[in-house]
């Protein structure tokens, strides 16, 4: 298993870019910025990942219908605010110096996409594939 890299401003920027690129590779995804301080990912205008913006500490919220209970055991996770936590949304926040579990966050993005996307778009993904289909 690869070592987790410590959080620095440049590392946070790189991770945000990596997570956005990963999420945007899913069918039908696009950016959605409903309010300042967010550059979120949506499918059919339905948000599936809330992400912080560059220059801020890394924050991410995903809908985790299968793994929210396990995710909430992690020290950097809390139920998402505004009542979203009751629906399985989990928020993770990383301070300077924290290790970022990038591969785990990608798995969360995958789970959240599959929970929020229309069935016809989810069907386009390879059955059980942990990675999104590549865009052409």
C-alpha positions in Angstrom: 0.0 0.0 0.0 1.4 3.4 -1.0 2.3 5.9 1.8 -0.1 8.8 2.3 1.5 12.1 1.5 1.3 14.9 4.1 -0.9 17.9 3.3 0.8 21.1 2.1 -0.8 23.9 0.1 0.7 22.5 -3.1 -0.3 19.0 -2.2 -3.9 20.1 -1.4 -4.1 21.8 -4.8 -2.8 18.7 -6.6 -5.3 16.4 -4.7 -8.2 18.7 -5.5 -7.2 18.6 -9.2 -6.8 14.8 -9.1 -10.2 14.3 -7.4 -12.0 16.7 -9.8 -10.4 15.0 -12.8 -11.4 11.6 -11.4 -15.0 12.6 -10.8 -15.4 14.4 -14.1 -14.5 11.2 -15.9 -17.9 9.6 -15.0 -20.6 9.8 -17.6 -22.8 12.9 -17.5 -20.8 14.8 -14.8 -20.2 18.5 -14.7 -19.1 21.3 -12.3 -21.6 22.9 -10.0 -20.9 25.9 -7.8 -24.1 26.7 -6.0 -22.4 29.1 -3.6 -19.0 30.7 -2.9 -16.3 28.4 -1.5 -17.3 25.3 -3.5 -16.5 23.8 -6.8 -18.7 20.7 -6.7 -19.3 17.8 -9.0 -22.8 16.9 -10.2 -24.5 14.5 -12.5 -27.8 15.7 -14.1 -27.5 18.8 -11.9 -27.5 16.6 -8.8 -24.4 17.1 -6.7 -22.5 13.9 -5.8 -19.3 15.5 -4.4 -18.9 18.7 -2.5 -15.3 20.0 -2.6 -13.4 22.9 -1.2 -11.8 25.4 -3.5 -8.1 26.0 -4.1 -6.3 27.9 -1.4 -8.5 26.4 1.4 -7.9 23.3 3.5 -9.1 20.2 1.8 -12.8 19.3 2.5 -14.9 16.8 0.8 -18.5 15.5 1.3 -19.9 12.4 -0.4 -23.1 10.4 -0.2 -22.0 7.0 1.2 -25.1 4.8 1.5 -23.0 1.6 2.0 -19.9 2.8 3.9 -21.0 5.9 5.9 -20.9 4.0 9.2 -17.3 2.9 8.7 -16.2 6.3 7.3 -17.6 8.0 10.4 -15.2 6.0 12.6 -12.3 7.9 11.0 -11.0 10.9 13.0 -11.3 13.4 10.1 -14.9 12.5 9.3 -18.3 13.9 10.5 -21.8 13.6 9.3 -22.3 16.3 6.6 -24.1 19.4 7.9 -27.5 20.9 6.9 -29.2 17.5 7.6 -27.3 15.7 4.8 -25.7 13.4 7.4 -29.1 11.8 8.0 -29.1 10.7 4.4 -25.7 9.1 4.5 -23.6 12.1 3.5 -20.1 12.2 5.2 -17.7 15.1 5.3 -14.0 14.8 5.7 -11.7 17.7 6.5 -7.9 17.7 6.4 -5.6 20.3 8.1 -2.1 21.2 7.2 0.2 18.3 7.9 -2.6 15.6 7.7 -2.1 12.7 5.4 -4.7 12.5 2.6 -6.0 9.1 1.8 -6.6 9.9 -1.9 -7.5 6.4 -3.1 -10.1 6.1 -0.3 -11.6 9.5 -1.4 -11.8 8.2 -5.0 -13.7 5.2 -3.7 -16.1 7.5 -1.9 -16.6 9.6 -5.1 -17.4 6.3 -6.9 -19.9 5.3 -4.3 -21.5 8.7 -4.2 -21.7 8.9 -8.0 -23.5 5.5 -8.1 -25.9 6.7 -5.4 -26.8 10.0 -7.2 -26.6 9.2 -10.9 -29.5 8.0 -13.0 -29.5 4.2 -13.4 -28.9 4.5 -17.2 -25.6 6.3 -16.5 -24.5 3.9 -13.8 -25.2 1.1 -16.2 -22.6 2.6 -18.6 -19.9 1.8 -16.0 -18.4 -1.7 -16.1 -20.1 -3.8 -13.5 -18.3 -3.5 -10.2 -15.5 -1.3 -11.6 -13.9 0.9 -9.0 -12.9 3.4 -11.6 -15.0 5.5 -14.0 -15.0 5.0 -17.7 -12.4 7.1 -19.6 -13.7 10.1 -21.5 -12.8 10.3 -25.1 
